[in-house]
Amino acid sequence: MLMTKISCLLGAVALAGASMTTIAAEKPQSLQVGISTYLSGPASVFGVPARDAADLLIADMNANGGIGGVKIVPTYIDEGGGSEKLLSEYRRLAAGGTDVMLSAISSGHCNIVAPVAEDLKMLNILWDCGTEKVLEQKQLKYVVRTEANATTEMVATVLYLLKQKPDFKTLAIVNQDYAWGRDSREIFVAALKKFKPDVKIVAEMYPKFGASDFSTEISRLQALRPDVILSTSWGGDLDNFVRQSAQRNLFKNSLFVLPLAESSLERLGNSLPDGVIIGARGDHYFLHPETKDDPAHKAFVKKFHDKTGAYPIYSVYHMVQALYGLKAGYDKAIADNKGEWPSTEQVAAAMHDIDFKGFGRELHLHRKDGQALEAQLLGITKTSSDYPFKVLGNMMIVPAELVTPPEGEASLDWIAKNVDAKLLDSDQLTTFK
């Protein structure tokens, strides 16, 4: 009698196990992807194009089988409502069956959502934010970033600035007053001081995020006349600062260094003069010197322009990388799982060991800290007869490996030990005349 009961119990357990295996291997009807981006406020000039790109890409991906044969269904969250509303919406989507989150644009928001994603065991791709602090010296299981961070971007900018104007003596800084503005300043200055310890910082100004009037900052800069003016601002803030600076002839006295201004070129038109150093937060540019004639890239640029009336900017390319990186992670997890649909844990593990490509150079993500390696493109504005806005000349692409700390090492410690003159002389710096 006892043996009969044991046999029945074992049989029930085996049946339950088989049922669980079947359920675990069954493909979902759709892959629910939550995406946070700025859909309102001054930063929407940056966030809306990214949403438009996501719509285009997801439609194309779904037409070609989606991810592992599963259709992608996006849901958007507006970061313009602030951090509390974002977090509330984030938790709502997570509780409502969302499989993956692409969040966020704001560095402040990334610092908020990353620990929440870990707590919720939600796969989260940091698709655009730049702060290095969110991943540095950490090993998050569910959070990865499919683009570079502030350290890579700022050290590359310093190298390019010194290639173009090695003899400057004074610097002023006008950055947004939040995580990105402060973090990027800290890294830029630390790297610059390794090459030019005697450079004098004559002013540091931090207008609030979303500011529209820069008359106070511009008046001070006019009086100081620094050799170089750095602003890592972006979106509507940067556009307003540039227009107001141009109206008051500030560009005539100082070299402007704008590491995020690739996204503003078309919007600014002729307000932006020739001779301004521009960064692309990666090697993102619709006239990318290595991929502008690539058929897939050309087709994407045309499709995006047909839909929006504008050319893609770096937030668009970051969205491309996030979605293609997500597909690469699922494809690897499915292959590792012998063709069966993977769990969130399996996909999260796979996302830490992938190579993928957008419309620039290939990206590599093989780190426990979840940080991808992404090349950096910089150039100087020049007038073009082909476009009613400035384009980039004298472009240089900096490999990520030259300007990214290894995992486990703090950025400022790495800069102190490893950034020196040999970087400027590296034969890996690719220049395009």
Order of alpha helices (4+ residues) and beta strands (2+ residues): alpha-beta-alpha-beta-alpha-beta-alpha-beta-beta-alpha-beta-alpha-beta-alpha-beta-alpha-beta-alpha-beta-alpha-alpha-alpha-beta-beta-beta-beta-alpha-alpha-alpha-beta
